[in-house]
Amino acid sequence: MFNKTMLKNKAFKNTMVMTAIASLFLVGCGSDQNYKREVDGNEDYLNSPVLKPLTVPQGVTVPAESSEYYIHFNKNEGAVYGKQVDIRAPIIPIPTIPDSYASYNYGTASLNAPADANVWSVIPTALNKYNIPISSSDNNAIVTGNASIFSSDEEPNIQASYVIHRQNYPGTENIIVELKTLTRGTQDISSNPIEVQRYVVRLFNLIMDEAAPKSSQVVQEQTDENAVEDKSTHEDSK
């Protein structure tokens, strides 16, 4: 006959061991975010042999070659090969101001907006909201200090600093965001075009969130509230 006290103690110890193991796995997943940006699955394709030239038997006629279907074999190295490929979707600038236009070109995110939108005036508020220090500023330029701007799929040790310019034209203003520095720990990654685009556009979109008209934010809040009310009414009717 089993001793119930011993059985309970053994079950408790087993539970504690399993809990400790699960905690270690969770800690590991929480500190390593690479799984969110890397290909997950079988990698045998990396060892696939190179295609051999087509051998045409004598007397057989083949279609004429077409460059449209030609396969170029290039030796890829570094971040464009294997698991180092960044599979995250590219980030693009999103204008939230009516009658405005946003673009990204060669490390610079730009906004052309009506002058009465007063986008420039909300930039210090946006920077303060996201704990981005301002090193210097005047009527047409803002220089920030280093700050961490990252999401759940990135490492928190990436630091960025920015220069934000304003160009005034009759009835419009251009807001230009570009990087000053971009580092991962002690490594300078400002020459990586993918990372440059990600961090330039991220700050640009944070500013756009702050500059969005309050009316559009109210509409979104009302939509969310209506969705909750509709759900409650539906549940009550059951």
Buried (B, 14 or more C-beta within 10 A) or exposed (E): EEEEEEEEEEEEEEEEEEEEEEEEEEEEEEEEBEEEBBBEEEEEEEEEEEEEEEEEEEEEEEEEEEEEEEEEEEEEEEEEEEEBEBEBEEBEBEBBBEEBEBEBEEBBBBBBBBEEBEBBEBBBEBBEEBEBEBEEBEEEEBBBBBBBBBEEEBEEEBBBBBBBBBEEEEEBBBBBBBBBBBBBEEEEBBEBEEBBBBBBBBBBBBBBBBBBEEEEEEEEEEEEEEEEEEEEEEEEEE
